[in-house]
């Protein structure tokens, strides 16, 4: 007999579906700065909101060959 605790096993939701449902049900937004659907001004707005609410992202140094 197979028994799984509630929430384990079965159908796994797509991450985009989780984000969509979070927005509709909880009014919470999960946005990646790398989302190709966003324009530069939209990405900049998201970055500024993240910096304001949670602090600046650590600086990422670019590695150059040569």
C-alpha positions as CSV (number, residue, x, y, z in Angstrom):
1,X,0.0,0.0,0.0
2,X,1.4,3.4,-1.0
3,X,0.6,6.3,1.3
4,X,2.0,9.8,0.9
5,X,1.5,12.6,3.4
6,X,-0.7,15.5,2.2
7,X,1.3,17.7,-0.3
8,X,3.7,14.9,-1.3
9,X,3.6,12.9,-4.5
10,X,1.1,13.4,-7.3
11,X,1.1,16.3,-9.6
12,X,3.8,18.9,-9.4
13,X,2.9,22.5,-10.5
14,X,4.9,24.4,-13.0
15,X,6.9,27.3,-11.5
16,X,5.1,29.8,-13.7
17,X,1.8,28.5,-12.5
18,X,2.9,28.9,-8.9
19,X,3.9,32.5,-9.6
20,X,0.6,33.2,-11.4
21,X,-1.5,31.7,-8.6
22,X,0.6,33.6,-6.0
23,X,-0.2,36.8,-7.7
24,X,-3.9,36.1,-8.1
25,X,-4.5,34.5,-4.7
26,X,-1.9,36.2,-2.4
27,X,-1.2,39.4,-4.3
28,X,2.5,38.5,-4.1
29,X,4.8,38.9,-7.1
30,X,7.9,36.8,-7.9
31,X,10.0,38.4,-10.7
32,X,13.4,37.5,-12.1
33,X,15.6,40.4,-13.3
34,X,16.6,38.0,-16.1
35,X,13.0,37.5,-17.4
36,X,13.2,38.1,-21.2
37,X,9.5,39.3,-21.1
38,X,10.6,42.5,-19.3
39,X,11.9,45.6,-21.0
40,X,14.9,47.4,-19.7
41,X,12.8,50.0,-17.8
42,X,10.7,47.3,-16.3
43,X,13.8,45.4,-15.1
44,X,15.2,48.6,-13.7
45,X,12.0,49.2,-11.7
46,X,12.1,45.7,-10.3
47,X,15.8,46.1,-9.4
48,X,15.1,49.4,-7.6
49,X,12.1,47.9,-5.7
50,X,14.2,45.0,-4.6
51,X,17.1,47.3,-3.5
52,X,14.6,49.4,-1.5
53,X,12.8,46.5,0.2
54,X,15.6,44.0,0.7
55,X,18.9,45.9,0.2
56,X,21.3,46.0,-2.7
57,X,22.4,42.9,-4.6
58,X,26.0,41.9,-4.1
59,X,28.3,43.3,-6.8
60,X,29.1,40.7,-9.5
61,X,32.5,41.2,-11.0
62,X,32.8,40.4,-14.7
63,X,35.6,38.0,-15.6
64,X,37.5,39.0,-18.7
65,X,39.7,36.8,-20.8
66,X,43.0,38.2,-22.1
